[in-house]
Amino acid sequence: MGQLLTGEPVWELHFDENGNLTAPSRASFTGDVAGRGVEDLFVFSHGWGASQDDAAELYEEMFPLIRQAAVGVPGLGRLGFAAIYWPSLWFPPTPATPPPAGGGSLQASGGAAAPLSAGTAAVTGAAIAASLAPGFADPDQQKAVVQLGQLIDQGQDMARTGQPDAAKRELITQISELIRSLAPPGRGEDSGERALLTAGDPADAYQQTAAVFGSTAAGGATQGIGDWFTSAINGAKDSVRVLSYWTMKARAGTIGQTGLGPLLTALRAQSPAIRVHLTGHSFGARLVSFALAGLGSPGQSPVNSLTLLQGAFSHWSFAGATGNPFAAPGGLNGLGNRVHGPLVATFSSFDWAVGTWYPRASFLARQNLQNAGPDQWGGMGADGFQPPAAASTVVMPVTGGLDYGFKAGSFYRIDAAKVICDTTESSFSGAHSDIRKLPVAQLVAAAAAAHD
């Protein structure tokens, strides 16, 4: 356990990919929190493929800002902070061509290439394997990732030297089998990516994927006797990117439900009056959300606010069946009553990771990528909780503040485009990670203060 310079305690909670708390022990954590007399515990989860050092930097910046925003606020008492560390994995950086102003338009699967590119064609299979393999604890899975990278590079060599089509298709089949072996099981509204990972004709699916991500070879995606193989290899790389999306989403849900949720139930048993405030960024937003599924009954929940910062999971997760394009309730529908305060989700038009690239990972699961209204496979960080009628929309002011008028038990869509707007850090993700700001911390504090 550490502490802020101002004295508030900070705990580091380390989970493995199966949701096991590896450090500290559950008894040590719950006992320490009780011993320090914490009344309001802010629990934060990083997202995307943050290394431990990257996650630590996020917490080192955000916790003092949250403390600054929360100290002295009516309804909040003695503060504590918990930093979640979990094995997220990510694709290596790519030289993406960013979307035009207003965002890139989506096109029907198999249609013309998008006028933007994720930049995937520029990275090697070896670089992809080096980025992804450390995220798997199973040695066999690590070997599979390394082999996958080798096959991708072998394919790029074959495209340059020329090989019979039979050999090329055999290589594509081997790549597909490895991707399938690494893909976790599907889950409802978040399973769109799985349609690509389990496609019956991977050669065709990878060419379509290359078109959707702007990684097609010169001349188009499906060229028959032409350069179809280069497009397929580039699309295979894009498919590994989709694999990383899907693996992180599934893993975040597992850690939240089987790891964090039960830990918070144990915390409440030790400290019945404690108020817990969950905050998650990107896939970490899914982690803290699925903690609600591991809490048991509302009476066992110590959670008093839920703040999702540019969430990278389905915006239909909390929805009922009415108005839901899946014609069924979302995976977290009905679990909002585990939160004794407001449920808040930011969105920004400058978040290219969630708004532009994330939904394209589900292109094979769509009948039409230009469907009207909220996108079936879209993410929280693109437009917040869906359907819009189920949540109030509030604009985050540039100057920040705490006067949001939040009410316990209500959902809020926070248009943060005036604050989460710096796209200079990444040509791929845009402002997705532009959250280390006082107005964002003030949002977290405002949600925390609005409890029963």
JOCORUR-V67989 format. One record per residue. N is the residue number from 0. RES is the residue in one letter. PSI is psi in whole degrees, 0 to 359 (* if undefined). OMEGA is omega as a letter, one per 30 degrees, with the letter a starting at -180 (* if undefined). D_FIRST is the distance of its C-alpha to the first C-alpha in Angstrom with 2 decimals. Layout:
N;RES;PSI;OMEGA;D_FIRST / N;RES;PSI;OMEGA;D_FIRST
This chain:
0;M;136;l;0.00 / 1;G;198;l;3.79 / 2;Q;157;l;6.94 / 3;L;163;l;10.49 / 4;L;334;l;13.26 / 5;T;2;l;14.57 / 6;G;347;a;11.77 / 7;E;138;a;10.59 / 8;P;148;l;6.98 / 9;V;125;l;5.78 / 10;W;143;l;4.78 / 11;E;122;a;6.69 / 12;L;113;a;9.63 / 13;H;124;l;12.09 / 14;F;146;l;15.66 / 15;D;180;a;18.82 / 16;E;345;l;22.13 / 17;N;4;l;23.19 / 18;G;8;l;20.36 / 19;N;132;l;18.70 / 20;L;112;a;14.95 / 21;T;337;l;14.26 / 22;A;139;f;10.50 / 23;P;185;l;8.86 / 24;S;156;l;11.90 / 25;R;315;a;13.24 / 26;A;321;l;13.62 / 27;S;316;a;10.15 / 28;F;308;a;8.90 / 29;T;324;l;12.04 / 30;G;319;l;12.01 / 31;D;317;a;8.72 / 32;V;315;l;10.09 / 33;A;319;a;13.39 / 34;G;331;l;12.45 / 35;R;356;l;11.22 / 36;G;30;a;14.49 / 37;V;133;l;13.58 / 38;E;325;l;16.97 / 39;D;112;a;16.59 / 40;L;119;l;13.80 / 41;F;117;a;14.49 / 42;V;124;a;13.92 / 43;F;136;l;15.17 / 44;S;129;l;16.67 / 45;H;170;l;18.28 / 46;G;209;a;21.81 / 47;W;198;a;24.57 / 48;G;53;a;24.01 / 49;A;132;l;20.94 / 50;S;171;l;19.59 / 51;Q;322;l;15.88 / 52;D;318;l;16.61 / 53;D;316;l;18.60 / 54;A;319;l;16.08 / 55;A;321;l;13.43 / 56;E;321;l;16.30 / 57;L;312;a;17.07 / 58;Y;323;l;13.74 / 59;E;333;l;13.81 / 60;E;319;a;17.26 / 61;M;322;a;17.16 / 62;F;315;l;14.29 / 63;P;326;l;15.99 / 64;L;318;l;19.27 / 65;I;319;l;18.36 / 66;R;316;l;17.14 / 67;Q;320;a;20.45 / 68;A;331;a;22.38 / 69;A;333;a;20.94 / 70;V;129;l;20.82 / 71;G;358;a;23.98 / 72;V;129;l;25.10 / 73;P;136;a;27.01 / 74;G;351;l;25.52 / 75;L;139;a;21.85 / 76;G;221;a;19.89 / 77;R;127;a;16.50 / 78;L;150;l;14.25 / 79;G;163;a;10.85 / 80;F;143;l;10.04 / 81;A;126;a;9.30 / 82;A;122;a;10.35 / 83;I;133;l;12.65 / 84;Y;125;l;13.78 / 85;W;154;a;17.17 / 86;P;81;l;20.15 / 87;S;154;l;22.49 / 88;L;155;a;25.57 / 89;W;162;l;28.04 / 90;F;151;l;31.43 / 91;P;154;l;32.00 / 92;P;142;a;32.89 / 93;T;148;a;36.52 / 94;P;73;a;39.07 / 95;A;150;l;39.67 / 96;T;112;a;42.52 / 97;P;157;l;40.98 / 98;P;157;l;42.75 / 99;P;169;l;45.36 / 100;A;133;a;44.85 / 101;G;356;l;44.41 / 102;G;152;l;42.96 / 103;G;142;l;44.78 / 104;S;146;l;47.06 / 105;L;155;l;46.68 / 106;Q;161;a;49.68 / 107;A;146;l;51.06 / 108;S;136;a;50.00 / 109;G;359;a;52.48 / 110;G;196;a;53.67 / 111;A;152;a;53.79 / 112;A;144;l;50.80 / 113;A;151;a;48.48 / 114;P;27;l;49.00 / 115;L;166;a;45.48 / 116;S;140;l;43.59 / 117;A;350;l;40.08 / 118;G;13;a;40.98 / 119;T;327;a;40.31 / 120;A;339;a;43.55 / 121;A;344;a;42.32 / 122;V;153;a;39.53 / 123;T;162;l;40.30 / 124;G;324;l;39.53 / 125;A;319;l;37.75 / 126;A;321;l;35.40 / 127;I;314;a;34.75 / 128;A;319;a;34.00 / 129;A;327;a;31.67 / 130;S;321;a;29.65 / 131;L;325;a;29.61 / 132;A;319;a;29.56 / 133;P;343;l;25.90 / 134;G;354;l;25.02 / 135;F;129;l;26.78 / 136;A;331;a;25.43 / 137;D;121;l;28.94 / 138;P;324;l;30.98 / 139;D;321;l;34.13 / 140;Q;321;l;32.79 / 141;Q;317;l;31.73 / 142;K;321;l;35.28 / 143;A;321;l;36.74 / 144;V;317;l;34.96 / 145;V;316;l;36.23 / 146;Q;322;l;39.69 / 147;L;315;l;39.60 / 148;G;320;l;39.07 / 149;Q;319;l;41.90 / 150;L;322;l;44.24 / 151;I;316;l;43.60 / 152;D;324;l;44.47 / 153;Q;319;l;47.43 / 154;G;321;l;48.58 / 155;Q;324;l;48.47 / 156;D;319;l;50.60 / 157;M;324;l;52.98 / 158;A;328;a;53.37 / 159;R;323;a;54.47 / 160;T;339;a;56.80 / 161;G;124;a;58.30 / 162;Q;160;l;58.25 / 163;P;149;a;60.10 / 164;D;325;a;58.74 / 165;A;318;l;58.36 / 166;A;322;l;55.91 / 167;K;316;a;53.96 / 168;R;327;l;53.71 / 169;E;320;l;52.65 / 170;L;317;l;49.77 / 171;I;320;l;48.71 / 172;T;318;l;48.85 / 173;Q;318;l;46.61 / 174;I;315;a;44.03 / 175;S;318;a;44.22 / 176;E;322;l;43.79 / 177;L;318;l;40.60 / 178;I;316;l;39.17 / 179;R;320;a;40.17 / 180;S;336;a;38.51 / 181;L;345;a;35.14 / 182;A;130;l;35.36 / 183;P;169;a;33.44 / 184;P;157;l;35.42 / 185;G;163;l;36.46 / 186;R;104;l;35.41 / 187;G;232;a;37.71 / 188;E;348;l;37.47 / 189;D;14;a;34.96 / 190;S;13;a;37.30 / 191;G;322;a;39.53 / 192;E;332;a;38.40 / 193;R;335;l;39.42 / 194;A;324;l;43.08 / 195;L;317;a;42.86 / 196;L;340;a;40.89 / 197;T;22;a;43.55 / 198;A;141;a;46.63 / 199;G;328;l;49.89 / 200;D;86;a;51.29 / 201;P;327;l;48.47 / 202;A;315;l;50.89 / 203;D;316;a;51.90 / 204;A;321;a;48.44 / 205;Y;325;l;46.97 / 206;Q;318;l;49.80 / 207;Q;321;l;49.12 / 208;T;318;l;45.40 / 209;A;323;l;46.36 / 210;A;316;a;48.50 / 211;V;322;a;45.80 / 212;F;5;l;43.24 / 213;G;29;a;45.95 / 214;S;17;a;45.92 / 215;T;151;l;49.58 / 216;A;161;l;51.85 / 217;A;129;l;54.70 / 218;G;349;l;57.31 / 219;G;175;a;55.29 / 220;A;317;a;53.28 / 221;T;102;a;56.00 / 222;Q;10;l;58.79 / 223;G;250;a;60.36 / 224;I;0;l;62.02 / 225;G;222;a;60.26 / 226;D;44;a;56.69 / 227;W;328;a;55.04 / 228;F;321;l;53.03 / 229;T;318;l;51.18 / 230;S;318;a;50.20 / 231;A;320;l;49.10 / 232;I;317;l;46.91 / 233;N;320;l;45.31 / 234;G;329;l;44.86 / 235;A;321;l;43.29 / 236;K;317;l;40.62 / 237;D;325;l;40.15 / 238;S;326;l;39.94 / 239;V;325;l;37.06 / 240;R;316;l;35.35 / 241;V;321;l;36.07 / 242;L;319;l;34.69 / 243;S;322;l;31.36 / 244;Y;305;a;31.44 / 245;W;321;l;32.29 / 246;T;317;l;29.84 / 247;M;318;l;26.88 / 248;K;312;a;28.15 / 249;A;317;a;28.70 / 250;R;318;l;25.36 / 251;A;318;l;23.50 / 252;G;318;l;25.55 / 253;T;313;a;24.85 / 254;I;319;l;21.06 / 255;G;311;a;21.25 / 256;Q;318;a;23.79 / 257;T;344;a;22.84 / 258;G;295;a;19.05 / 259;L;317;a;17.54 / 260;G;304;l;20.43 / 261;P;327;l;20.32 / 262;L;319;l;16.56 / 263;L;327;l;17.29 / 264;T;317;l;20.30 / 265;A;324;l;18.37 / 266;L;317;l;16.00 / 267;R;324;l;19.22 / 268;A;326;l;20.73 / 269;Q;324;a;18.02 / 270;S;81;a;17.97 / 271;P;334;a;21.48 / 272;A;359;a;21.49 / 273;I;145;l;18.38 / 274;R;126;a;19.31 / 275;V;135;a;17.61 / 276;H;111;a;18.65 / 277;L;131;l;18.86 / 278;T;135;l;19.49 / 279;G;144;l;20.50 / 280;H;136;l;22.37 / 281;S;236;l;25.27 / 282;F;339;l;24.80 / 283;G;334;l;21.34 / 284;A;324;l;23.50 / 285;R;321;a;25.16 / 286;L;308;a;21.96 / 287;V;330;l;20.86 / 288;S;316;a;24.55 / 289;F;349;l;25.06 / 290;A;331;l;22.17 / 291;L;328;a;24.86 / 292;A;346;a;27.04 / 293;G;14;a;24.59 / 294;L;347;a;24.17 / 295;G;221;a;27.47 / 296;S;161;l;29.47 / 297;P;326;a;28.85 / 298;G;342;l;28.37 / 299;Q;357;a;25.36 / 300;S;130;l;23.65 / 301;P;5;a;21.06 / 302;V;126;a;21.53 / 303;N;353;l;23.14 / 304;S;152;l;23.46 / 305;L;119;a;23.64 / 306;T;118;a;23.89 / 307;L;116;a;25.09 / 308;L;108;l;25.28 / 309;Q;54;a;28.14 / 310;G;135;l;27.77 / 311;A;63;l;29.26 / 312;F;174;a;30.68 / 313;S;131;l;33.81 / 314;H;356;l;34.71 / 315;W;5;a;36.63 / 316;S;324;a;33.70 / 317;F;0;a;33.81 / 318;A;155;l;37.62 / 319;G;187;a;40.28 / 320;A;332;a;43.38 / 321;T;125;a;45.50 / 322;G;3;a;45.81 / 323;N;124;a;43.52 / 324;P;345;l;45.13 / 325;F;355;l;43.80 / 326;A;31;l;45.85 / 327;A;156;l;42.98 / 328;P;150;l;39.83 / 329;G;163;a;36.66 / 330;G;339;l;33.99 / 331;L;10;a;31.88 / 332;N;133;l;34.91 / 333;G;352;a;34.62 / 334;L;357;l;30.84 / 335;G;339;l;30.49 / 336;N;356;l;30.93 / 337;R;353;l;27.38 / 338;V;118;a;26.39 / 339;H;13;l;27.31 / 340;G;206;a;27.54 / 341;P;158;l;28.77 / 342;L;121;a;28.41 / 343;V;135;l;28.51 / 344;A;123;l;29.24 / 345;T;152;l;29.96 / 346;F;155;a;32.74 / 347;S;136;l;34.39 / 348;S;350;l;37.65 / 349;F;1;l;36.09 / 350;D;95;a;33.69 / 351;W;331;a;35.82 / 352;A;311;a;33.35 / 353;V;321;a;33.54 / 354;G;329;a;36.86 / 355;T;308;a;38.93 / 356;W;320;a;37.65 / 357;Y;310;a;35.66 / 358;P;337;a;38.75 / 359;R;339;l;40.93 / 360;A;342;a;39.03 / 361;S;21;a;40.82 / 362;F;327;a;44.27 / 363;L;340;l;45.97 / 364;A;358;a;44.95 / 365;R;151;l;46.74 / 366;Q;334;a;50.40 / 367;N;117;a;50.36 / 368;L;353;a;47.69 / 369;Q;27;a;49.51 / 370;N;145;a;49.29 / 371;A;156;l;49.46 / 372;G;187;a;46.72 / 373;P;136;a;43.00 / 374;D;137;a;42.50 / 375;Q;320;a;42.16 / 376;W;19;a;39.54 / 377;G;170;a;37.77 / 378;G;162;l;34.11 / 379;M;318;a;32.22 / 380;G;352;l;31.67 / 381;A;322;a;35.46 / 382;D;13;l;36.65 / 383;G;191;a;34.09 / 384;F;138;l;34.71 / 385;Q;150;f;38.16 / 386;P;157;a;40.76 / 387;P;328;a;40.74 / 388;A;342;a;42.52 / 389;A;356;a;39.53 / 390;A;148;l;37.30 / 391;S;142;l;37.91 / 392;T;128;a;37.82 / 393;V;139;l;36.33 / 394;V;128;l;36.33 / 395;M;121;a;33.21 / 396;P;145;l;34.57 / 397;V;324;a;34.10 / 398;T;357;l;33.28 / 399;G;203;a;30.61 / 400;G;172;a;30.30 / 401;L;358;a;29.27 / 402;D;69;l;32.78 / 403;Y;344;a;32.83 / 404;G;30;a;34.31 / 405;F;145;l;32.10 / 406;K;142;a;33.07 / 407;A;139;l;31.13 / 408;G;3;a;32.13 / 409;S;153;l;33.67 / 410;F;143;a;33.18 / 411;Y;131;l;33.21 / 412;R;118;a;34.08 / 413;I;108;l;32.83 / 414;D;105;a;35.08 / 415;A;20;a;32.80 / 416;A;337;l;35.39 / 417;K;345;a;35.73 / 418;V;311;l;32.06 / 419;I;84;a;30.91 / 420;C;358;a;33.89 / 421;D;109;a;33.20 / 422;T;8;a;34.68 / 423;T;342;a;34.78 / 424;E;326;a;31.57 / 425;S;127;l;33.00 / 426;S;344;l;36.59 / 427;F;306;a;35.47 / 428;S;351;l;32.78 / 429;G;232;a;33.90 / 430;A;17;a;31.61 / 431;H;321;a;29.49 / 432;S;16;a;26.27 / 433;D;62;a;27.41 / 434;I;355;a;24.82 / 435;R;69;a;22.78 / 436;K;150;a;24.83 / 437;L;317;l;24.76 / 438;P;327;l;27.29 / 439;V;316;l;25.11 / 440;A;323;l;22.16 / 441;Q;327;l;24.78 / 442;L;315;l;25.90 / 443;V;314;a;22.48 / 444;A;320;a;22.47 / 445;A;320;l;26.12 / 446;A;321;a;25.57 / 447;A;326;a;22.74 / 448;A;345;a;25.11 / 449;A;50;a;27.99 / 450;H;171;l;27.14 / 451;D;*;*;29.56
